[in-house]
Structure formats: structure tokens, C-alpha cells
Amino acid sequence: MTIAALAQPPVEPVRLGAAVGAAERALLERQQPDGHWVFELEADATIPAEYVMLEHYLDEIDDGLQAKLAVYLRRVQNEDGGWPLFYRGDSDISASVKAYYALKMSGDSVDAAHMVRARERILALGGAAKCNVFTRIALALFGQVPWRAVPMMPIEIVLLPRWFFFHLEKMSYWSRTVVVPLLVLMALRPKARNPRNVDIRELFDTPPEREREYLHAATASPLGRAFLLADWLLRELEPVFSTPVRQIAIRKALAFVTERLNGEDGLGAIFPAMANSVMAFDALGYAKTHPDLRAAKKSIANLLVVGDDEAYCQPCVSPIWDTALSAHALFESAGDDSREAIARANAWLSDRQILDVRGDWAAKRPRLRPGGWAFQYNNAHYPDVDDSGVVAMALHRQDPGTHREALERAAEWIVGMQSADGGWGAFDVDNVHYHLNHIPFADHGALLDPPTEDVTARCVGFLLQYGYDHEDPAVARGLDYLRRTQRDDGSWFGRWGTNYIYGTWSVLNAFMAAGENARNSETVARAVGYLLAFQQGDGGWGEDGATYWDERHGQCKASTPSQTAWATLGLIAAGEAAHPTTARGVRYLLDTQAPDGTWDEPWFTAVGFPRVFYLRYHGYCAFFPLMALARYRNVTERSADLAVFGF
């Protein structure tokens, strides 16, 4: 398929070309010597707060680092005293309790103005007893709440057979890696060293030992209430659990963690799993010099971003994602230095394809050969379908011949990871065991990894770009899934980016690769209608993290560069480059670009778990606006037709 060039560009070519050149230079300056890119990845206050708490748990306190982490925590506090899950979001009780506790551990006086405001806000939200399950577990480890405050998760569940309604393989990858070492902690119930004896009793309406309303059904459904009753029965039966069986379960959990420890990249390559593995090793009596414990601690230290005055801890790192997306942006900008930079980036990416580790995904696909890429530097047990599609498209776009074998393996693996409904999840196949979201432990609602529109679009786009016909069974089922999941307003849900703008842009790329546009597809035309209607008065697009709550659908506090880029790219993909709305989006990006070619974006435009955990990719405002401006220039100014790719 091609997009015909337009005769009269609606935006000044000189200004547009200068903006593309400046953004390209700024991106090239961030490339690492070995060819990859990695930008900071920021979450909410909980991760740096948990880092402080971990140091106090272990009695390994770095006062200088702790002081810098405290500066960060004070900076991201809301005016109302609490801490949000994303920039300018509502204060969240669990994030606020952890941030308050960490600041108190850091030496902040309870009488300091910011601590008084925090305490008042936390109590107004119901007090620390209303925190989510993971926060209550952390408080139980510090002796701030009794263990009866947390749902039952006996470690013996690691011994359950696969046919049972609950099994670790039925959970998502991130849940699996976080929960297994946590089960060790919940079985052993160690107590944090807490050398400075910091407590937060002032955050409870009722003294924590007298509180009776800790546990609630995860959902209001009959199944949620039934699981709450089951939790009570398990609690009554726990005293008769067999000690030998418990020891067998602990050994099995430990074997799971050790096999996936991932060196200095850490268990699951995500902070919560890494921190739990450190505490589990400590609870099991590992010496500080034990190589597994040392590697686990180093994996956490690698996540720190330390500046002159403040510091924070990242939830993980995103080099594969950042590198592939940067390469796609440079394909569009096509400056003199881009070709060599892309070649080095793709060589780096090619070397990181996972070809010899059959990860947890193989439980559902035992005969499928590995062939994907992880999100982080190393995470071989957990390749990411989304990353794999984007990387494969970048390799194919550079030179299909050079990367022939890598592309064949990637296509084979991606096709093999398709779920029964035609969609793709991020890490697992058919991870749709929705009954698990009703157990009391799952109050966060993020236990599963079902197929989603954005990941499915990436897979369909790659397969079409690679040469699959749109009538190929995998592609046809994927396109059918996307048609079925379109919302009434024409949009698609964004699981990994905020939110319907991200989902809609992602899916429009897939339909573009399938040869569908606003003139020959009612599906695409409806999506265009959504994007046109959602443009803001300043010409940009923005969407708040609160839109993951249905009652706040369509909320926008401000336009952002990355979300404007997605909407603009979506309109171009739909064949609407000539529409005045597209030109207004381009002008927004031109008007908000800094002299050095960059954009400022404090907003969180990505999500880890909707309504629970949000992300700010610092690279999104570097490569997505460049991609949008360059593609717009290419479509509107070049006399030759442009080949369309799946991304």
C-alpha cells in the first residue's frame, strides 16, 4: 500500500524541516556508544518510597542517598498533602502512606508542614487501614499492622496442580515474579530490622491491632464474596498445615526465584520482584556475601537515578523499547546521520533476540521455538510480544535480507503466541483466568495479562509488513479481534499507553498496513471521527490517567507532545494527512518544541496497570513527536509515494 504525496503542504516546509532536523539531532545525541538508547522510566512515589523502606528493612541505610530520595518525594507531593499515581492525579491512599512512611524514616518531623498536610489527607482518605493489599503486606513486615490484615496466600499454592482453579501459570508474568518470593515472606513472617524504630500509628483512625475492617471482597460479585469466605476458612486451617509440606513449598518457591534471578538485571527485571527476592533471601538466612543476594541487591541499585540534589528509583528500564522506537523515528527523519545510527541500533537489537531460553510462556506453547525480545536489557524468561513486534518491524525496515533469520524466528514466535480470541497479550497466551481477579489478594485488579488491542495491532502490523497476506489466518483473526473491540465512539482501549488515543493510533497502524483507510473502511472512518472530536483547543491532544475509570472517560487536563504525536500519526495512517485537524496537531508540536529540539512532558502518558500503576517514559517526548513531524513532512512534501509500514 502507498500514501500519495499531497501537492500543497499546509504547514510551512522550512519551519517543519528545521524542527525535524533539530529533533533528530537531539535524539542522535542520546544514542549510547554501542548503538542503543535508554531513557529514564519514572513511576509514582511508591517505588522510591519502597527503596527507602527496603534499606530500613535490611538496616543498610545510605543516609546521603536517602536524603536525595526524600527531596524527590517532597517534590512530587500533591498540594492537598497526598501523593498521586500520576502527575497531577488524585491523591492515592497507598502511595501516600508509603511516601509518608519513607519521609518519616528519612528523618522528616511529623510536625513539618508537608507531613501535617500528608497525615491529614491520609486520615481523610480513611487512614492507613484502607491501603491496598501490597501496602498492608509491607506494613505487616514492619509490624505496623497484624498479619491478619492481609489476605491468606499460603505458600503451599506453589504445589497445586495445573488443573486447579488457582495456579501460578494462570497469573501474569509480573504477578508470578512478584508473588513467589512474597509467598516466602508471608510464610516466614520476618520482621523488618527498622533500626530507628519508625512507626506510623498516627495514620490509623483505629489502633491497627484493634482494627477489624482490613479484609474486603476484591469485587462485589458473588464470586468475590465466596473467595472472601474461603480466605476465612484458610485462616482457620492454617495452624494445621504440615511443616514438612511447607518446607517443600518454600524450596520449590526458592527454586523458581533462583532459576529466574537474571543476574544483576533481577528477577523479572522489575523492582517489586527484585525487592521481594532480596527480602526473601534475607529471611531465609542468606549471608550478605551470598552471590544470589548480592546480585539481587545490585539489580535494584541499577535502577537508581541519582542527581546532584535528588534521586528516585525506576520500576525497571526500557532499552529495547526505547531503541526500537528511536530507530523508527529516525527512519522517518532520514537525516544524513540517521542511516548509520539505525544500523548500529539494529545490530544491538539483533544481538538481543532470545533464541535459546524457553520462558514461562512455553507452558502454553511447549513446541514453539523462542524468537522474541524482552523489554529490559536482559529478561530471557519473559520476552515481550509488544517489543518483539516493534523490533522486528525496525529490522525489516532496514534490510529484510540482513535480518532474514531473526525475522523468521520473530514471525514464528509471534504467530505462535496468538490467543484463542485472535488477540495477543504482552507475555503469555490465553491469560484470561478472570476468576482470579475476585480473590481478596487481587484488589489491584492487575493479576492477568489478557489480549489487548494495542499489542494485537503491533503483531498484525508486523506480520503484514513482513509479507503475510491479510487473509492469512493469524492476520485475519487479529484484524477481526480489532474490529470486535472497537468502542462505540470509534476508539480503541490503550492498555500500555494512555489511553484511547494510544489504542486508536496503535490500531490504525495495523489497518493502514492492511490497506484500509477512512475512505474504504467504516471502521477506520469511525476512528478518525473519534480523533477529530477529541482534539483540544490548542491544537494538541491529551488524555488523563483517570480515564481508566469509566466515569472519567474523555478527561484531559492538558495537551501533551506524545499524545499529540500519536493522534497525528493515527490520522496520517488513516489517510487524513491533508485534514486541517492534522495540520493543527503538527503546529502544536512545532509551537511547543524547545530551541534544542526537545519537548517538555511532565505528564505520565503510559501505564503499567490501569488504575494502579502509571509510567512516564522520558523518551516518549523525544522520539514520538519526531516521528509524527517527519512522517507528516514525508507525506505532504515528497513528490514520490511513500511505502507504508506496520508502525
N, C-alpha and C positions, 0 to 999 in steps of 0.2 A: 504494500500500500504506500502511497505518497501523499504529501500535502502540497498542493500547488502554491507557489510563491505568489504574493499579492503585489499588485503593480504600485500602489501608493502607500508607503508606510505611514501610519497615523502618529507615530512618535518620532521626534527629531533624531535622525540617524546619527549625527555627530555626538549628541549627548548620550544616546544609547550605547554607541560604540565605546565611548570613553568610560562609561560606567561598567561595561562588561570587562574592559581591559583592566580597570582598577581592581575589580573584584577578583579577577583571575590572578593578578599579581599577589594580592593579599592571601589567596588560597595557596598559591605555589610557595609562598614564604613559610607556610606552616608545614610543608612536607618534611618528613624526617629523612635523615641521610640514607636510610635503607629503602626508602620509597613509600612508606606508609604514612597515614595521617592518624592522629588520635587527639581528640578534643576532650575537654573536661565534660564529665557527666554528673550533673548535680541532682540530688533528690531533696526531700524536705528535711526538717530539723532532726528527724528521728535517727538518721544514720550517724551524724557526728555526735548526737547525744548518746547513742548506744556505744560509740567508741570510748567516750569518757567513762561510761558505766562499766565497760569491759576492763579498762585499766584499774578501776576501783575493785571490781570483782576479783582480779588477779593480784591486787596490791603491787602493781607495776606501773606507777604513776609518773608520767613525764610532765612536771609542772609547767614547763615552758610551752609545750605543745598544748596542754590543757587550757592554758590561758588564751592561746590563739583560737582554739575551738570555741571557747566561751565568747570571744569577740564576735565570731560568726553567728552564734546562737542569739546573741542580743540583737544583732543587726537584722535578722530575719523574723523577729518577733512582730506580731501584729500590734496595731495601735490599741486594740481592746485588751491586750495583755496575753492573749493566747498565741499559738503557733499554727500556721495553716499547712495544708498538704501541698499547696502550690502557691505561686506568687499572687498576692492579694486575694487569696481564698479565705473562706470562713475558718475560724479557729477550730481546731480538732482536739478533742479531749485527750486522746492517746499521745499525739505528738506533743501536746502542751505539757503533759505530766512528765514525759521523758526529758524534754528540754529543761523544765524547771528543776528536775532532779539532778541533771548534769550540771546545771549552773550552781546549784547548791553544793554539789560535790567539788566544783571548781573554786569554791570559796565565796560566792556571792552571798551577801547578807539577806536574810529573809525580810529585812526591813528596807532594803533598797527599793526605790520606786518601781523599777521594772519587775521585781519579784512580787511586790504587793499587787501590782496590776495582774500579773500572771496567776497568782493564787486566787484572787477574786474571780477571774474569768473561769478558772478550773472549777471552782466551787459552784459558780453559776451554771456550768455545764453538767453538774451532778456530782462532781468530786471524782477522785481517783478510782473509786469502786466501779465507775462506769466505763473504764478503759476497755479496750478490746482484749481478746484472749492473749495475744502475744505480749502485750504490755503487762498484763497481770502475771504471766509466767515470769517475766523479768523481775517484777516486784516480789514475787514469791521467792526467787533466788536470793534476793536481798533481805528477805524476812519482813517485807513491808506489808504483805498480805499472807494469810494462811494458804496452804496448798489446796484447801477445799475451794478456793476462789477460782480455780482453773478447772476446765473440763477434764474428765478422765481420758487419758491416752496411754493405756498400759503398753509397755514395750513389747509385750507378747504379740502384738499385732504384726510384728515383722515375721512371725512364724505362720501366719494364716495362709491357707491355700489360695491359689489364684481364683478359684470359683466362688470364694466367699464374697459377700456384698462389699466388704472393705478389704482392699489390698493396696500395698504401696504402688504397684504398677498402674492402679486406677487413678492415681494422683498425677498432677503435672510435674514436670522435671523440677521446677523451683520448689514446689511443696515437698517433694521427695527429699531433696538435698537439705532443706531446712529442717524437716521434721525428724529424720532419722537420728541425727545427733541430739536433737531436742528430746527425743524419747529416752535417750540415755540419761539426760539431766532430770527428766521427770521421774524416772525410776529411782535414781540415786538421791535426788533432792539435796544436793550440796548447798551450802550457804556461802554467799559471797564473803570474801575477807573484809571488805569495806573498812579499811584500816582507820578511817576518820569518823566511823560510826555515824554516817549521814543518814537521816531518816526524813520522811515526808508525811508524817502523821497529820500535819496541818492541812493536807489536801483531801482529807476524808471528812464527810459530814458526820458519819458514824465511825467510831473507832474500828479499824479494819478487822480486829479479832471478833468484834460483835456484829459485823455486817452480815446480813442473811440473804441479800439480794444480788449475789455475784453472778449466778448462773441463770441464763435465759435460753429459750429455744432460739436456734440460729435463724429460723424462719417461723412465720405464724401458721404454717401449714400443719395438718395432722401429722405428717412425717416428722416435721421439726419437733413437735411435742412428744412424739413417740421416742425419738432419739434422746430427748432430754430425760425421759423416764429410764431409758437404757443406761444413760450416764449414772443415774442414781443407783441402779442395780449393780453396775460395775463397781461403784464406790463401796457398796455394801459387801461385795465379794472379794475386794482386793486383799483383805487380811489373810485369805486362804489361798492366795496364789502361791504356787510352788516355787521355792527358792531355786532349785536346780533348773527348772524351766526358765526362770527369769535370767539366770546366768547364761543359758544357751542363747536367749534372745539378745542379751547385751553383746555377746560375742558375734552374733550374726549382724547386728547393727554396726558394730565396730568394723567388721569385715567390709560392709558396704561403704562406709566412710573411707577406709584406708585404700580400697581399690580405686576410688574416685577422687582421691585427695588432690591430684592435679598439680603436685609440686608447689611452687611459690605462686601459682595462679589460683590456687584454693579450690575447695570443694564447691562444685557447681559454678565457680568463678563469680559468686555473688556474696556480698558482705554478710547477710544473715546466716547463711550456711557456714561460711568461714568462721564467724564468731561462735556459733554453736559448736563447731568442731573443736575449737580451742578450749572452750569450757568443758566439753565432754572429755577431751584428753586429760585436762587438769583434774576433773572429778574422778577419773579412773586411775589417778596417781602417777601419770607420766612425769618423768623428771624433766626439768626445764631444758636439759640438753638433748632430749629425745628428738631425733630428726623429724618425725611427723609433727610434733608440737611446734618445733622451730619453724618448719615450712609453713604451717598454718598461720602462725603469728606474722611471718614475713608477708604472706599473701594479703593480710589485712593492712599492714604498713604500706604496701604498694599502692593502696587505694587513696592514700592521703594526698591532699593538695595543700601545700604549706606555703604561705606567702610571708611577707615581712611582718604583717600585723595580725593576720587571721589565718585560720585553717579550717578545712572541712574534710570529711571523708566521703568518697564516692561510693555508690552502691555496687558498682562494677566499672569496667572500662569497655569502650566500644570501638576498638581499632579496625576490625574487619568492616563493620558498618560504615564508619567514617571514611575509610579508604575507598570502598566501592562507590559510595555516593559522591565523594570528591572526584573520582575518575569520571563518573557520569557527567558531572558539571563541566569538567574540562573537555570532554568530548564535544559538548555544545559550544563552549567558548572558542576552542580550536585556535588558540594563540600559538605563536612561534615556539614557545617553551612547553606547550601542553603535551605534545606527542611524546617527548622523552619522559616527561613526568608520569604520563599514563602508562608507558611501557614499564617503568620501574615499579609503579604501584601494582600493576597486574602481575609482574614477576613475583612480587612479595605475596600477593593474594594466592597465586597459583601454588606457591610452596606450602600454603597452609590448608590446602584441601585435606580433609580427613578421609584417608583411604584404608586404614588398617585397624581401626577400632570400631567394634560393633557395640554401640552405646545402648542405653536403656530403650531406645526406640525399637531395637531389634526384638524385643519381647513380642511385639505385634507383627513384625516383618522379619522373621528369622532367616529367610533365604535372600533378603535384599542386601546387595553389596553397599558398603559405605561410599559416600561421594559428596557429602555436604561440607559446609563451613560453619564454624562456631561464630559467636558474636564477639568474643573476647580474644586475647592473644592465643590462649590455649584452653580448650574445654572439650576434649575429644569425645567424651561420653555424651555430650549434649550439643550436636550440631543444630543450627537454627535454619529452618526451611526458608524463612524470610530472607536472611542474609544470603543463603545459598542461591536463591533466585536472582538477587541483585548482583552478586559477584559474578555469577555465570553470564548474565547479560553484559557485564562490563568486559569480561574476557572475550565473549563472542563478538562484541562490537569492535574490539581492537583487531583481532585476527582469528577467525574460526580455525584456520589451519594450524597455527602455532599451538593453540589450546585444544586441539581436537579431542585428545584422550580425556582431559579434565572435563570438557563439556559433555562428552558421552556419559561419563560416570555421574556427573551432576544431574543430567536429564533422567537417567535411570533411577537415581535415588529419589528425586523429586516426584516422579510419576509413582514410584512405589510407596511414597508417603501420603498419597491421597486418601482421604477418609471416605466412608461409605456414602455420605451425602453429597459427594462431589467436591467438597471444600478441602482446605488444608489448614491444620493447626500449625503452631510455631515449632513444636518439638516432638510431638507424638501423633500417632494415628488413632482416630476414633476415641479421643479422650473426652467422652461425653457422659460420664457416670454422674449425672446431675443429682442423684440422690445424696451424694457425699456433701453437697452444699447445705444439707439440712442438719448435719451433725453439729453439736454445740461448739466443737473446736473450730468450725468453719465460719465463724461470724464475719470474717473478712470477705467471704464470697469469692475467693480467688484460688480455689483449690484445684481447678481444672484448666485444661488447655484445649478447648474445642476449636473446630474450624472457624475461621473468621474471614470477612470479606477482603481485608487488606492483604493478608498473606496469600489468600487464594488468587487475588489479582496478580500478585507478583509471580506466582507459579505459572498461571496461564500466560502472562506476558512473556516470560522466558521461553516457554515451550513454543509459542507462536514465532517469536523472534528466531529461535533455534531452527525452525523449519517444520515444526509439526503443523499439520493441516487443522483448520478449525473444526473439521468433522472427526478428527482423531478422538477416540473415546475419552481419554483423560481431559483433553481440552474441552470437548463438548459438555462433559459433566461439570467441569469447572465453570464454564460460561452459564450453564443452566443454574448452578448454585448462585452465581452472582445475580442473575435475573430474579431468582426467587427471593433474594434477601434485600432487594431494593426497598427503601422506605416509601411511605405514601407521598412524602414531599419530594421524592426523586433522589434522595441522598442515600449513602451507604454508611453504616456504622464504622468508626475507626477504632479498632482495638488497641493498636500500638502507637497511634498518634492522635492528637486532639483535633477534632473528633469526627464529625460528619464531613468537614472539609477534607480531612486527611483520607477518610474512607472513600469519599467520592472521587477525589483526584486519583487514588490508587486504582479504583475500578475502571475509571475512564481510560487509563493507560492500557488496560487489558482489552477493552473494547476497541480502542484505537488499533491495537495490533491485530485484532480480528477483522478490521476493515469496516467498523461501524462508527458512524458519526451522527451529528444532530439532524442531518438531512435524510438519512436512510434507516434510522433506528429510533423508535419511540422511547426505548429505554434510555438511550443517550440524551435525547431531547429533554426528557423529564429531569435528568441530572443537571443539564445546562440550566434549566429553569430554576432549580434549587440554588445554584451558584450565583446566577444573576440576581435573584431575590435577596441573597444574604450579603451582598456587598455593602460595606459601611459607607458613611457619608464622606469619609476622607479618601475613598477610592480603594482602600485596603479591605482585607478580610481578617477577622479574628474570632476565636471561639474559646470560651472559658472552660476550665476543667470541671466546673459544676454541671456542664451539660450531660455528664454521665448519670445525673439524676433526671428522670423523665420530666419531672415538673419544671426543670430549668432548661429545657431544650431551647436552643437558639440564643442562649445568653452570650453576650460579648461585652467585655469591659474596654477593649481597645484592639485596634488592628495590629497585627504583628507581621514582620517580614517573612517568616517561614510559612505561615498560614496563607498570606497573600500570594506567595510563590506557588503554593500547592493549588490554590484556586485558579491562578493564571495558567499554570501548566495544564490543569484539568480542562479549562476552556479551549486551550490550543489543541489538546488531544481530541476534543470533541469537534474540531474543525471550526472553532469560533475565534480564531486569531484576529479576524477583522472586526469583531464586535467592539463597539465603543467601551463596553464594560471591561474588556481585556486590556485595552489601552489605558484605562483609568487605573487598573491594577499595576500596570507597568510604571505609570507615572508615580504611583505611591512608592514603589521600590526606588525609583530614581530620586525622589524627594527626600527619602529617609536614609539614603546612603551617606556614610561619613566620608570625609575627604580622602581617608586612607583606603577606601574601597570596601569597608566593612559595614555591618549593620549592628545596632544595639538591640538586644532582645532579652529583657529580664524575665519574660513570661515563660511558663512551662507549657510547651506545646507538644509534649509526648506523655505517655502514660505507661507505668509498669503494670498496675492493676487498677482498673476503673473504680473510682470512689474510695480507693485505699492508698494508692502509691503512685505518685506522679514524677515526671522527669523533665529536666531541662538539658537538652543536648546543646552544648555551647557551639557545636559545629553547624547546627541547622541554619543559623542566620549567616553562615559563610558560604555553604555550597548550594542551598536551595534557591536563594534569590539570584545567584549567578546562573544557575541552571535555567530559571524562568526568563531572565533578561536575555540570555544568549539564545535560547530556543525561539523566543519571540523575534529577536533580530533575524535569526536564520530563516524563519518562516516568512517574515514580512519584507525582507530586503533582498534576498538572493533570487536571482532570475531562474535558477535551476530548481527542480523539485527536490524535496528532501526525503530521504528514506526515513520511515518511522520505526522506532524500536519499541520494545515492550515495556519501557520505563521512561 
